[in-house]
């Protein structure tokens, strides 16, 4: 009997992730490519021709890798950038034509649900409830859920600002206090509304917080002085917000060129890391959490888990 091989693709505003796993969910291959799909999109809410080329080229390479591993079932999802871009359907159709990959453009709720399913493994046993927030390139999802094996969402919100689009909209490739405060005010308003709607105060003392995406993993690598960005090593590490505050203050003091030289940021991420840090700090300040666990596990891991559940494990 032919064994199943599963694949998950998570196409975000800044990066595209691929995971290939066997029928038991054991990872056979992983990749993360900076496609910058949302670069230059904010002004007209359209993908640029250059971004479309980068995105389709990446997905063609991923299609070849999936054929190499004999993938039998997959799910490919796209998030904020494809939701917002006026030529998002054109891009999705082009990817199907060139690579054979069918991309599903998911809404904020489904994005939050998949992130929760992937990230909850980093919250096991910590508290009865979990806050998961994912700082993406084009949106930020915050979710309150029961911290169980099959977590149940209590409330979730998708904030239409992420590291890529806010960096362009607020001109924050270089940190400038006034522009940063305007972004902070936007994020604070949205996050306070989330806290009010889900009655977060009623869960105080019974909730832990898990932060997905590369920003918390980079900050944890910096906090722990790894010497370089190591997302695998940072996965699952918990740090106090005071430690995040300390490193973010250092980030704010650096120019874009200096961030490009940082072993924790690098050239590609340097253009959007100031905005990411503003969003990241604002969210945890308003949520009032004392510590956060950085999580490499996110939507792609949730997809693999569901494919294994759906198509079963063989002996």
Secondary structure in CASP SS format (residue, H / E / C, confidence):
PFRMAT SS
TARGET T0000
AUTHOR 0000-0000-0000
METHOD secondary structure of the structure
MODEL  1
X C 1.00
X C 1.00
X C 1.00
X C 1.00
X E 1.00
X E 1.00
X E 1.00
X E 1.00
X E 1.00
X E 1.00
X E 1.00
X C 1.00
X C 1.00
X C 1.00
X E 1.00
X E 1.00
X E 1.00
X E 1.00
X E 1.00
X E 1.00
X E 1.00
X E 1.00
X C 1.00
X C 1.00
X C 1.00
X C 1.00
X E 1.00
X E 1.00
X E 1.00
X E 1.00
X E 1.00
X E 1.00
X E 1.00
X E 1.00
X C 1.00
X C 1.00
X C 1.00
X C 1.00
X C 1.00
X C 1.00
X C 1.00
X C 1.00
X C 1.00
X C 1.00
X C 1.00
X C 1.00
X C 1.00
X C 1.00
X H 1.00
X H 1.00
X H 1.00
X H 1.00
X H 1.00
X H 1.00
X H 1.00
X H 1.00
X H 1.00
X H 1.00
X H 1.00
X H 1.00
X H 1.00
X H 1.00
X H 1.00
X H 1.00
X H 1.00
X H 1.00
X H 1.00
X H 1.00
X H 1.00
X C 1.00
X C 1.00
X C 1.00
X E 1.00
X E 1.00
X E 1.00
X E 1.00
X E 1.00
X E 1.00
X C 1.00
X H 1.00
X H 1.00
X H 1.00
X H 1.00
X H 1.00
X C 1.00
X C 1.00
X C 1.00
X H 1.00
X H 1.00
X H 1.00
X H 1.00
X H 1.00
X H 1.00
X H 1.00
X H 1.00
X H 1.00
X H 1.00
X H 1.00
X H 1.00
X C 1.00
X C 1.00
X C 1.00
X E 1.00
X E 1.00
X E 1.00
X C 1.00
X C 1.00
X H 1.00
X H 1.00
X H 1.00
X H 1.00
X H 1.00
X H 1.00
X H 1.00
X H 1.00
X H 1.00
X H 1.00
X H 1.00
X H 1.00
X H 1.00
X H 1.00
X H 1.00
X H 1.00
X C 1.00
X C 1.00
X C 1.00
X C 1.00
X C 1.00
X E 1.00
X E 1.00
X E 1.00
X E 1.00
X E 1.00
X E 1.00
X E 1.00
X C 1.00
X C 1.00
X C 1.00
X C 1.00
X E 1.00
X E 1.00
X E 1.00
X E 1.00
X E 1.00
X E 1.00
X E 1.00
X C 1.00
X C 1.00
X C 1.00
X C 1.00
X C 1.00
X C 1.00
X E 1.00
X E 1.00
X E 1.00
X E 1.00
X E 1.00
X E 1.00
X E 1.00
X C 1.00
X C 1.00
X C 1.00
X H 1.00
X H 1.00
X H 1.00
X H 1.00
X H 1.00
X H 1.00
X H 1.00
X C 1.00
X C 1.00
X C 1.00
X C 1.00
X C 1.00
X C 1.00
X C 1.00
X H 1.00
X H 1.00
X H 1.00
X H 1.00
X H 1.00
X H 1.00
X H 1.00
X H 1.00
X H 1.00
X H 1.00
X H 1.00
X H 1.00
X H 1.00
X H 1.00
X H 1.00
X H 1.00
X H 1.00
X H 1.00
X H 1.00
X H 1.00
X H 1.00
X C 1.00
X C 1.00
X H 1.00
X H 1.00
X H 1.00
X H 1.00
X C 1.00
X C 1.00
X C 1.00
X E 1.00
X E 1.00
X E 1.00
X E 1.00
X E 1.00
X E 1.00
X C 1.00
X H 1.00
X H 1.00
X H 1.00
X H 1.00
X H 1.00
X H 1.00
X H 1.00
X H 1.00
X H 1.00
X H 1.00
X C 1.00
X C 1.00
X C 1.00
X C 1.00
X C 1.00
X C 1.00
X C 1.00
X H 1.00
X H 1.00
X H 1.00
X H 1.00
X C 1.00
X C 1.00
X C 1.00
X E 1.00
X E 1.00
X E 1.00
X H 1.00
X H 1.00
X H 1.00
X H 1.00
X H 1.00
X H 1.00
X H 1.00
X H 1.00
X H 1.00
X H 1.00
X H 1.00
X H 1.00
X C 1.00
X C 1.00
X C 1.00
X H 1.00
X H 1.00
X H 1.00
X H 1.00
X H 1.00
X H 1.00
X C 1.00
X C 1.00
X C 1.00
X C 1.00
X C 1.00
X H 1.00
X H 1.00
X H 1.00
X H 1.00
X C 1.00
X C 1.00
X H 1.00
X H 1.00
X H 1.00
X H 1.00
X H 1.00
X H 1.00
X H 1.00
X H 1.00
X H 1.00
X H 1.00
X H 1.00
X H 1.00
X H 1.00
X H 1.00
X H 1.00
X C 1.00
X C 1.00
X C 1.00
X E 1.00
X E 1.00
X E 1.00
X E 1.00
X E 1.00
X C 1.00
X C 1.00
X C 1.00
X H 1.00
X H 1.00
X H 1.00
X H 1.00
X H 1.00
X H 1.00
X H 1.00
X H 1.00
X H 1.00
X H 1.00
X H 1.00
X H 1.00
X H 1.00
X C 1.00
X C 1.00
X C 1.00
X C 1.00
END
